[in-house]
Amino acid sequence: MRTWDEAFDIASKSFAHLGSETVLLSSAFGRTLAVDAVSLCDLPAFETSAMDGWAVCGPSPWKVIGEVATGKASEQTIGNQECMKISTGGVVPKGATSVIPWEIAHEDAGSITGVIDLGANIRPAGVESNKNDILFVAGTRLNSPMVGLLAATGHDKLVVRRKPRIAIFFLGDELLHTGVPTDGAIRDALGPQLPAMIEGFGADVVFARFVKDDLDTLNSQIAESLHDADMIITTGGTADGPKDYVKFAISQLRGRYLLDCVKVRPGYHILLATIEHDDRHIAFLALPGNPQSAIAALTSFGRPVINSLLGAPTMPPSAIQLAQEFKTQEGFSRLVPGNLEGSTFTPTGYLGSAMLRGVAQASGFALVGPGGNSARWLELPTF
């Protein structure tokens, strides 16, 4: 049995990066770079105007000799006390020493007058980046502004990590998939949320299936998935009860255990193994069946496994302050759903391992250390 920190370290470092693929820039949002992305040109690639106005040379007054066409470089050269009309982003013509905004200039009979500092409102070439500057290192997950910057610096395609392919198996005879719980059956709450959460971590869910508590059925279903999956995730069946079959399934697959229970509540009954199939090492993460426990364990240990497959760093949780004290089981950490205001954590309530209301109102978990004297922050994925 491992501590939370030991388990986190194992989950972060036990699986090799997946291969890479080249995608169009338009498909790069949310993808993880497989190689460093560099600027393919200076940005801006040429001197540009920061304002709508006139590109001028020397002191006022300036004679208007033309206009800079949008998106084109002018062939004219501005001489002393001459100017050309220019728009924001326009290529500054040769000879220009400043750009005077139209708001502070006066136009009269083909002449412009005003006062402007030397070099004002001209963006130098390369002020944002130079050609071959590293913009983002391998392992960076791309958001919209990053994709925009890569477009501005000339990229049409990017080399990214292949998305991990995840197969999910939800175990339990007691699960209903529609309607109101009745006659001892409970409504499945993990099926609607786990795939979205996993995709929020940057993976693809290739299929999600519900499996009855039957070892032969579970074995055959998992065996089917091994050809397509990079990672298998199960929910429920991780303890040692009469219908807890996950350990038997891992044994029949000749899995090698990396984690067998972790000193944390909720999320104690978690298993992490590696399965060899066709010269590949497939991650097998078995989550507890209680909803809050499953979400806490997936956030703690599923995300670092997926990051490892993507070649992305998993940052250790950062220290926070607690608004109140929390009791912890001796030697155990505790995961408490709640929210941060600044660096201060406040719980949402509804803290039972079977409860979802507290997690539904939370933006993350406080990882309270043994003894309850310190805490760190684990953020839930946002959409």
RATAKA-V526288 format. One record per pair of residues at least 6 apart in sequence whose ideal C-beta (glycine too) atoms are under 8 Angstrom apart, sorted by the first residue. I is the first residue (numbers start at 0). J is the second residue. If there is no record, write none. Layout:
[[I | J] [I | J]]
This chain:
[[0 | 259] [0 | 260] [0 | 261] [0 | 262] [1 | 9] [1 | 258] [1 | 260] [1 | 261] [1 | 262] [2 | 261] [2 | 262] [2 | 332] [3 | 261] [3 | 262] [3 | 263] [3 | 299] [3 | 332] [3 | 366] [6 | 258] [6 | 261] [6 | 263] [6 | 269] [6 | 271] [6 | 299] [6 | 300] [7 | 299] [7 | 300] [7 | 303] [7 | 313] [7 | 315] [9 | 257] [9 | 258] [9 | 271] [10 | 257] [10 | 258] [10 | 271] [10 | 299] [10 | 300] [10 | 301] [10 | 303] [10 | 304] [10 | 307] [11 | 303] [11 | 304] [11 | 306] [11 | 307] [11 | 313] [12 | 307] [13 | 257] [13 | 271] [13 | 273] [13 | 282] [13 | 304] [13 | 307] [14 | 273] [14 | 280] [14 | 282] [14 | 304] [14 | 307] [14 | 308] [15 | 280] [15 | 307] [15 | 308] [16 | 33] [16 | 160] [16 | 307] [16 | 308] [16 | 309] [16 | 310] [17 | 160] [17 | 161] [17 | 162] [17 | 163] [17 | 229] [17 | 308] [17 | 309] [17 | 310] [18 | 160] [18 | 161] [19 | 33] [19 | 34] [19 | 158] [19 | 159] [19 | 160] [19 | 161] [20 | 158] [20 | 159] [20 | 160] [20 | 161] [21 | 156] [21 | 157] [21 | 158] [21 | 159] [22 | 30] [22 | 156] [22 | 157] [22 | 159] [23 | 155] [23 | 156] [24 | 146] [24 | 149] [24 | 150] [24 | 154] [24 | 155] [24 | 156] [24 | 157] [27 | 141] [27 | 146] [27 | 149] [27 | 157] [27 | 159] [28 | 141] [28 | 142] [28 | 143] [28 | 146] [29 | 140] [29 | 141] [29 | 142] [29 | 201] [30 | 140] [30 | 141] [30 | 157] [30 | 159] [30 | 160] [30 | 162] [30 | 201] [31 | 138] [31 | 139] [31 | 140] [31 | 141] [31 | 159] [31 | 160] [31 | 201] [31 | 309] [31 | 310] [31 | 311] [32 | 135] [32 | 136] [32 | 137] [32 | 138] [32 | 139] [32 | 140] [32 | 141] [32 | 157] [32 | 158] [32 | 159] [32 | 160] [33 | 137] [33 | 158] [33 | 159] [33 | 160] [33 | 310] [34 | 137] [34 | 158] [35 | 133] [35 | 135] [35 | 136] [35 | 137] [36 | 133] [36 | 134] [36 | 135] [36 | 139] [36 | 149] [36 | 154] [36 | 157] [37 | 131] [37 | 132] [37 | 133] [37 | 134] [38 | 128] [38 | 129] [38 | 130] [38 | 131] [38 | 132] [38 | 134] [38 | 152] [38 | 153] [39 | 130] [39 | 152] [39 | 153] [39 | 154] [40 | 130] [40 | 152] [40 | 153] [41 | 124] [41 | 125] [41 | 128] [41 | 129] [41 | 130] [42 | 125] [42 | 126] [42 | 127] [42 | 128] [42 | 151] [42 | 152] [43 | 122] [43 | 123] [43 | 124] [43 | 125] [43 | 126] [43 | 127] [44 | 124] [45 | 72] [45 | 90] [45 | 91] [45 | 124] [46 | 90] [46 | 91] [46 | 121] [46 | 122] [46 | 123] [46 | 124] [47 | 88] [47 | 89] [47 | 90] [47 | 91] [47 | 121] [47 | 122] [48 | 54] [48 | 67] [48 | 85] [48 | 86] [48 | 87] [48 | 88] [48 | 89] [48 | 91] [48 | 98] [48 | 120] [48 | 121] [48 | 122] [49 | 87] [49 | 98] [49 | 120] [49 | 121] [49 | 122] [50 | 87] [50 | 98] [50 | 100] [50 | 101] [50 | 120] [51 | 85] [51 | 86] [51 | 87] [51 | 100] [51 | 101] [52 | 84] [52 | 85] [52 | 98] [52 | 99] [52 | 100] [52 | 101] [52 | 102] [52 | 104] [52 | 120] [53 | 61] [53 | 63] [53 | 82] [53 | 83] [53 | 84] [53 | 85] [53 | 98] [53 | 99] [53 | 101] [53 | 104] [53 | 111] [54 | 67] [54 | 77] [54 | 82] [54 | 83] [54 | 85] [54 | 89] [54 | 91] [54 | 92] [54 | 95] [54 | 97] [54 | 98] [55 | 61] [55 | 77] [55 | 81] [55 | 82] [55 | 95] [55 | 96] [55 | 97] [55 | 98] [55 | 99] [55 | 111] [55 | 115] [56 | 77] [56 | 78] [56 | 79] [56 | 80] [56 | 81] [56 | 82] [56 | 94] [56 | 95] [56 | 96] [57 | 79] [57 | 80] [57 | 96] [58 | 80] [59 | 80] [59 | 111] [59 | 112] [59 | 113] [59 | 114] [60 | 80] [60 | 110] [60 | 111] [60 | 112] [61 | 80] [61 | 81] [61 | 82] [61 | 110] [61 | 111] [61 | 112] [62 | 80] [62 | 81] [62 | 82] [62 | 109] [62 | 110] [62 | 111] [63 | 81] [63 | 82] [63 | 83] [63 | 84] [63 | 106] [63 | 109] [63 | 110] [63 | 111] [64 | 75] [64 | 77] [64 | 81] [64 | 82] [64 | 83] [65 | 73] [65 | 75] [65 | 83] [65 | 84] [66 | 83] [66 | 84] [66 | 85] [67 | 73] [67 | 83] [67 | 84] [67 | 85] [67 | 86] [67 | 89] [67 | 90] [67 | 91] [67 | 92] [69 | 86] [69 | 88] [69 | 89] [71 | 90] [72 | 90] [72 | 92] [73 | 83] [73 | 90] [73 | 92] [73 | 93] [75 | 83] [75 | 92] [75 | 93] [76 | 92] [76 | 93] [76 | 94] [77 | 83] [77 | 92] [77 | 93] [77 | 94] [77 | 95] [78 | 94] [81 | 94] [82 | 99] [82 | 111] [83 | 92] [83 | 95] [85 | 91] [85 | 92] [85 | 98] [91 | 98] [91 | 121] [95 | 121] [96 | 117] [96 | 118] [97 | 115] [97 | 116] [97 | 117] [97 | 118] [97 | 119] [97 | 120] [97 | 121] [98 | 115] [98 | 119] [98 | 120] [98 | 121] [99 | 111] [99 | 113] [99 | 115] [99 | 119] [99 | 120] [100 | 120] [103 | 113] [103 | 114] [103 | 115] [104 | 111] [104 | 112] [104 | 113] [105 | 111] [105 | 112] [105 | 113] [128 | 134] [128 | 152] [134 | 145] [134 | 148] [134 | 149] [134 | 152] [135 | 141] [135 | 145] [135 | 149] [137 | 310] [138 | 309] [138 | 310] [138 | 311] [138 | 312] [139 | 145] [139 | 311] [140 | 201] [140 | 309] [140 | 311] [141 | 149] [141 | 157] [141 | 159] [149 | 157] [160 | 308] [160 | 309] [160 | 310] [160 | 311] [162 | 201] [162 | 202] [162 | 203] [162 | 309] [163 | 201] [163 | 202] [163 | 203] [163 | 229] [163 | 230] [163 | 305] [163 | 308] [163 | 309] [164 | 202] [164 | 203] [164 | 205] [164 | 227] [164 | 228] [164 | 229] [164 | 230] [165 | 197] [165 | 202] [165 | 203] [165 | 204] [165 | 205] [165 | 228] [165 | 229] [165 | 230] [165 | 231] [165 | 232] [165 | 305] [166 | 204] [166 | 205] [166 | 206] [166 | 207] [166 | 208] [166 | 221] [166 | 224] [166 | 227] [166 | 228] [166 | 230] [166 | 231] [166 | 232] [167 | 193] [167 | 194] [167 | 197] [167 | 204] [167 | 206] [167 | 207] [167 | 208] [167 | 231] [167 | 232] [167 | 233] [167 | 234] [168 | 207] [168 | 208] [168 | 209] [168 | 210] [168 | 217] [168 | 220] [168 | 221] [168 | 224] [168 | 231] [168 | 232] [168 | 233] [168 | 234] [169 | 187] [169 | 189] [169 | 190] [169 | 193] [169 | 207] [169 | 208] [169 | 209] [169 | 210] [169 | 233] [169 | 234] [169 | 235] [170 | 210] [170 | 211] [170 | 212] [170 | 217] [170 | 233] [170 | 234] [170 | 235] [170 | 236] [170 | 244] [170 | 245] [170 | 288] [171 | 187] [171 | 209] [171 | 211] [171 | 212] [171 | 234] [171 | 235] [171 | 236] [171 | 288] [172 | 211] [172 | 212] [172 | 242] [173 | 183] [173 | 184] [173 | 185] [174 | 184] [174 | 185] [174 | 186] [174 | 187] [174 | 190] [174 | 209] [175 | 181] [175 | 184] [175 | 185] [175 | 186] [175 | 187] [176 | 186] [176 | 187] [176 | 190] [176 | 209] [178 | 186] [179 | 186] [180 | 186] [187 | 209] [188 | 290] [188 | 355] [189 | 234] [189 | 290] [189 | 293] [190 | 207] [190 | 209] [192 | 294] [193 | 207] [193 | 232] [193 | 234] [193 | 293] [193 | 297] [194 | 204] [194 | 207] [195 | 382] [196 | 294] [196 | 297] [196 | 379] [196 | 380] [197 | 204] [197 | 232] [197 | 297] [197 | 301] [197 | 305] [198 | 204] [199 | 380] [199 | 381] [199 | 382] [200 | 301] [200 | 302] [200 | 305] [200 | 306] [200 | 380] [201 | 305] [201 | 306] [201 | 309] [201 | 311] [202 | 230] [202 | 305] [202 | 308] [202 | 309] [205 | 224] [205 | 227] [205 | 228] [206 | 224] [206 | 227] [208 | 220] [210 | 216] [210 | 217] [210 | 220] [212 | 236] [212 | 242] [212 | 244] [213 | 244] [214 | 244] [214 | 247] [214 | 248] [217 | 236] [217 | 244] [217 | 245] [217 | 248] [218 | 248] [218 | 251] [218 | 252] [221 | 231] [221 | 248] [221 | 252] [222 | 252] [224 | 231] [225 | 231] [225 | 274] [225 | 276] [225 | 277] [225 | 281] [226 | 276] [226 | 277] [228 | 281] [229 | 279] [229 | 281] [229 | 282] [229 | 308] [230 | 281] [230 | 282] [230 | 283] [230 | 284] [230 | 304] [230 | 305] [230 | 308] [231 | 274] [231 | 281] [231 | 282] [231 | 283] [231 | 284] [232 | 284] [232 | 285] [232 | 286] [232 | 297] [232 | 301] [233 | 245] [233 | 283] [233 | 284] [233 | 285] [233 | 286] [234 | 286] [234 | 287] [234 | 288] [234 | 293] [235 | 243] [235 | 245] [235 | 286] [235 | 287] [235 | 288] [236 | 242] [236 | 243] [236 | 244] [236 | 245] [236 | 285] [236 | 288] [237 | 243] [237 | 245] [237 | 246] [237 | 268] [237 | 269] [237 | 270] [237 | 285] [237 | 286] [237 | 287] [237 | 288] [238 | 268] [239 | 246] [245 | 270] [245 | 285] [246 | 270] [249 | 256] [249 | 270] [249 | 272] [249 | 274] [249 | 283] [249 | 285] [252 | 274] [252 | 283] [253 | 274] [253 | 275] [254 | 272] [254 | 273] [254 | 274] [254 | 283] [255 | 272] [255 | 273] [256 | 270] [256 | 271] [256 | 272] [257 | 271] [257 | 272] [257 | 273] [258 | 269] [258 | 270] [258 | 271] [258 | 272] [258 | 300] [259 | 270] [260 | 267] [260 | 268] [260 | 269] [260 | 270] [261 | 267] [261 | 269] [261 | 296] [261 | 299] [261 | 300] [262 | 330] [262 | 331] [262 | 332] [262 | 369] [263 | 295] [263 | 299] [263 | 331] [263 | 332] [263 | 333] [263 | 334] [263 | 366] [264 | 327] [264 | 328] [264 | 331] [264 | 332] [264 | 333] [264 | 334] [264 | 352] [265 | 287] [265 | 289] [265 | 291] [265 | 292] [265 | 295] [265 | 296] [265 | 334] [265 | 352] [266 | 287] [266 | 292] [266 | 295] [266 | 296] [266 | 299] [266 | 334] [267 | 287] [267 | 292] [267 | 331] [268 | 287] [268 | 292] [269 | 284] [269 | 285] [269 | 286] [269 | 287] [269 | 296] [269 | 300] [270 | 283] [270 | 284] [270 | 285] [271 | 282] [271 | 283] [271 | 284] [271 | 285] [271 | 300] [271 | 304] [272 | 282] [272 | 283] [272 | 285] [273 | 280] [273 | 281] [273 | 282] [273 | 283] [274 | 280] [274 | 281] [274 | 282] [274 | 283] [275 | 281] [282 | 304] [282 | 308] [284 | 297] [284 | 300] [284 | 301] [284 | 304] [286 | 292] [286 | 293] [286 | 296] [286 | 297] [286 | 301] [287 | 293] [287 | 296] [287 | 352] [289 | 352] [289 | 353] [290 | 353] [290 | 354] [290 | 355] [290 | 358] [291 | 336] [291 | 350] [291 | 351] [291 | 352] [291 | 353] [291 | 354] [291 | 355] [291 | 357] [291 | 358] [292 | 352] [292 | 353] [294 | 355] [294 | 358] [294 | 379] [295 | 334] [295 | 336] [295 | 364] [298 | 363] [298 | 364] [298 | 377] [298 | 379] [299 | 334] [299 | 364] [299 | 366] [299 | 377] [302 | 313] [303 | 313] [306 | 312] [306 | 313] [307 | 313] [315 | 375] [316 | 366] [316 | 375] [316 | 376] [316 | 377] [317 | 375] [317 | 376] [318 | 342] [318 | 373] [318 | 374] [318 | 375] [318 | 376] [319 | 339] [319 | 342] [319 | 343] [319 | 344] [319 | 365] [319 | 374] [319 | 375] [319 | 376] [320 | 342] [320 | 343] [320 | 344] [320 | 374] [321 | 343] [321 | 344] [321 | 365] [321 | 367] [321 | 374] [322 | 343] [322 | 344] [322 | 345] [322 | 346] [323 | 345] [323 | 346] [324 | 371] [325 | 333] [325 | 335] [325 | 346] [325 | 365] [325 | 367] [325 | 371] [325 | 374] [326 | 333] [326 | 371] [327 | 333] [327 | 367] [327 | 368] [327 | 369] [327 | 370] [327 | 371] [329 | 369] [330 | 369] [331 | 369] [332 | 366] [332 | 367] [332 | 368] [332 | 369] [333 | 366] [333 | 367] [333 | 371] [334 | 364] [334 | 365] [334 | 366] [334 | 367] [334 | 377] [335 | 344] [335 | 346] [335 | 350] [335 | 364] [335 | 365] [335 | 367] [336 | 346] [336 | 347] [336 | 349] [336 | 350] [336 | 357] [336 | 358] [336 | 360] [336 | 361] [336 | 363] [336 | 364] [337 | 344] [337 | 345] [337 | 346] [337 | 347] [337 | 357] [337 | 361] [337 | 362] [337 | 363] [337 | 364] [337 | 365] [338 | 344] [338 | 345] [338 | 347] [338 | 360] [338 | 361] [338 | 362] [338 | 363] [339 | 362] [339 | 363] [339 | 376] [344 | 365] [344 | 374] [344 | 376] [346 | 357] [346 | 365] [347 | 356] [347 | 357] [347 | 358] [347 | 360] [347 | 361] [348 | 356] [348 | 357] [348 | 360] [349 | 355] [349 | 356] [349 | 357] [349 | 360] [350 | 357] [358 | 379] [361 | 379] [362 | 378] [362 | 379] [362 | 381] [363 | 376] [363 | 377] [363 | 378] [363 | 379] [364 | 376] [364 | 377] [364 | 379] [365 | 374] [365 | 375] [365 | 376] [365 | 377] [366 | 374] [366 | 375] [366 | 376] [366 | 377] [367 | 373] [367 | 374] [368 | 374] [368 | 375]]
